[in-house]
Amino acid sequence: MLWFSKKQHALAVPALTDQIIPAELPLALEATLFRHHCGKLLEIAAQDGSIESYLAALRAKQHVFAETLARDAVSAADIEVLLGCVFTARRRVYPALERIGIPRAAALLKDLASGALPPAERLQTFVDAMPGAAGMDRESVKAAAKVRRAAWDFAAEALHFSDPVKYPLMSRWVWDEATQSGALREFVRGNDAIRDIPFNNSPETFEGARVWLAARIAEEGIYRDVPLWIDLVQAQAYTTYFRSFTEGSLGADFARGVTPNEQLKKLLGIDAAPGVSPRVKK
């Protein structure tokens, strides 16, 4: 399984292509659940004027990632702006990147967007570069694990928003095999009664779900900005799930006194324009 454990062996031969072949999902997704979440998304977006404001914010975010990662040199300030766009990473990852050195962090980000390895290997390489625990005590180990999880989310968003057509969004809130939680669960009929959802964390699984979602979006007559529509519908599904509990994996900062539309924007990192306010914890 991919994710946060250290790799035992490096890939010997670089991949010839980074094309992700969509997997056939072992459990069917339900179109009626998609229509429910899509309808709720439109209802919530209407509170901010229209869905177009959300799409425009995601397009702006995507432009920042693509333009930054295409530069010959990525600075500390650039990294801070990118981190500010990733809610689940902005409070944990910057000190870890400083520890490994900004030049190395910049090189890792460049490899994420345009490296020769397959996408899964690029994501794992970024996570494995994070510093280890400061000590062997339980709190140090726990803190290091949290940094690695946040680093995965940052890497997943950097990869996706560098080219949303090519790469699915593979953040933990979309799907996390370890915790059996995420937006994809909310598209499975009777998910409350299913203990184990047989989805893994491979890019092929995320792409298989994305192909299915794209087909449902096309049925709604939507053909523009489809990758961003997918992000929005998945975020709506996850925030609906999250609001049914008093607390969850994203912590109290995500839920306390926040309206559904504010939660949606915060989860997607579009709660403020990129670089407008200092949201990165150093």
N, C-alpha and C positions, 0 to 999 in steps of 0.2 A: 504494500500500500504506500502511496506517496504521502507526503505531508511533512511532519515536523521532526521525524527521527533522522539521525545522521545517516548518510549514504555509506554503504560498506565498500562499494566499488564505483569508480568513475566509468562513464560510458567510453568504450574503447574507440569507437568509430563515430564521427559526427554524422548526423542524419543528412540525407540528401535533400530532404524537403521538410518543411514544418507544417505541412497541410495536416489538419486534424480530421480524421475520418469519423463521422458520427456513429456512435454505437447504437445498436438496437436495445432499448431500455428493457430490463427484465421485468418491469412492472409498468402497466399502461398508465398514462396520464389521462385525465378526464376533461373533456371539452367543456362540460357544464361548469366545472370549477374555474376553468380559464375565463369563461364569460362572466362569471361572478366577480372575479378579481379585476378583470378589465373594466367592468361597469363601475366598481368601487373606485378604481383609479380615476376614471373620468369625473365621477361625482366629487372626489376630493380635489382634483385639479381645478374644478370649476370655482372652488373657494379662492383660488389664486388667479382667477381670470379665465384661464383655459389650459389645456394640456400643452399648448404651444410654449408657454413660459417654461415648463419643465424640460421640454425638448431643446429649447434654446439654451438653457443652462447646461444641459448635458453636452450639447454641441460645443459650447465654450470650454467646458472641462476637457473634452476630447481634443480640441485644438491645442490647448496648453500642453497636454501630455505628448501629443504627436510632434509639435513644434520643438518642445524642449528636448525630447529624446532623439531628435534628428540632428541636434547640434553636434559639432565636433567636440565641444567641451561642455560638461554639465557642472555648474557651480553649487556651492553649499546653499546659496539663496534659491537656486532652481529646485533643489531637492526639497527645501522647506515649502516652497509653493506647491509642489506635487503632493507632499505629505499632507498639507492642509486640505487637500481634496479627498482624502481617504479617512472617513470618520473612525474606523476601527483601528487605524494605525497612527493617527496624528498625535496621540498622547504617549506612545511607547517607543517608537522606532528611531527617532532622531538621535538620542544619546547612544544607541547601539551603532548607528552609522558613523557617528563621531569617533567611537572607539576603534572601529576598523579602518577609519580614515576616509575622508570625503573623496579623495581621488579613487580609492578602490570602490567605494559605494557608487560613484558615478560610472565607473567601468562596468560594474554589475548591472546597473540600470540600462546601460547601452546594450549589453549582451542580452538582456531580457527582450529588448525591442528588435534586435537584429542579429542575434547570435546564431551560430551554426547548429547548436544542439536542438533536439526536439523541445517543444514548449514545456513539457513536464520536467525535463532535465534543467531547463533554464530557471524555472520557478524554484526547484529544489536547491539549485546551486546558490541562489540568492538567500534562501532561508539558512542553508548550511554555513553561510559566511558570517552569520550573526555570532556575537561573542558568547562563550559558554557561561555557565553559572559562576558567580564571584566566589562561591564557596560550596562546600558539600552539604550545608545545612538545608533543611526543607524549604525555607523561605527563598533562599538564593536559587535553588533549582526551580521552584515554582515561578519566580520572577523571570528567569531565563526562558522558560517554556512559554510564558505569556508574550515575551518579545518575539519569539519564533512564530507564534500564531499571528501576531500583528504584522510581522514581516511578510508572511505568506499573503495576507490580504493586500498589503501594499504592492507586492510583486504581481499579484493577480490583476489588480487594477491597472498597474503600469503596462502590463502586457495587453490587456483588453483595450484600453483607451489609446494605445499606440496604433492600433488598427482594429476597430470594433467589428469590421466585416470579417476579418480573418480569424480573430480569437474570441471565444466566448468569455464571459465574466466568470471566474472560478473562485470567487471569494467564499469564505466560510459561511456567510449568511445565505448564499445561494444553495450550497449543500456542504455538509460536514459529516462525513461517514462516521467519524469517531463519536460524535454526540447524537447522530441520527436526527439531525435537525437542519432546517433550512427551507428556503422558498420552494424547492422542488417537492418536498413532502406535501405541501399544501395543494398540489395538483393531483394527488393520488386519492382516489375514492376510498372512503372509510379509513383514512390514515390514522385517526384516533385509536382505532382498534388494532392497528398493525404495529407490533413491537419493533421489528427490524425491517427497514426498507432496503432492498438489495441493490442500492446504488453505490458505486465506489467514487473515488475522487479523481478518476482519470480524466484527462481532457476530452476523451472520446465520449464519456458519459455526459459531460456538460454540453458538448456539441450536439449529441443526440437529443437532449432536452431542448436545446435552442432551435434545432430544425423543426421539432414538433411545435414549439411556440410560434415560430415564424409562419408555419402553415395556418395556425389558428388566427394569427393577426391578419394574414392575407384574406381569410374568410370574412373578416370584418371590413374588407375593402381598403386596407391600409398597406401601402407599398413604399412609402418614403420613411427614412430613418428607422427602418425595422429593427436593427440591432439595439437602438436606444429605446424603442418601444418595449423590446424584450426586457431590458434592464428595469424599466418602469413597472411593468406588470409583475416581474419577480419581486421587486422591492415592495410593491403593494401587498403581494401574498405574504411576504415575510412580516411586514409590519402588522398585518391583520392577525397573524399568529402571535406575534410578540405582545400585542395589546391584550391578548386573552390571558396573560400571566402577569403577575405583579413584578417579576424580575426575570432576567434572562442573561444570556451569555454576553450581551453588550453592556450590561451594568445599568445602574440607576440613572446615570447621566443621559441615557438615551430615552428613558421613559418618564422622568419626573416632570410633571406639569407641561407636557408637550402635546400639542394637537396632532391628529393623524397626518395632516399635510406637512407639518413641521418635522415629524418623525421620518416621513418618506424622503424629504429633502436632505435631512441630516444623514440618513443611511446611505444615500447616493452621493454625499459630499457636495451637494449643490445648495446648501443652506446659506452660502455667501459666495460671491464671485471669487475666483481663484486669486490669491494674493492680497485680497482686500483687508483682511484682519489677521492678526497673529494668533492662529489656532493650534500651532504646533508646540507641544511641551518639550522644552529642552533640558 
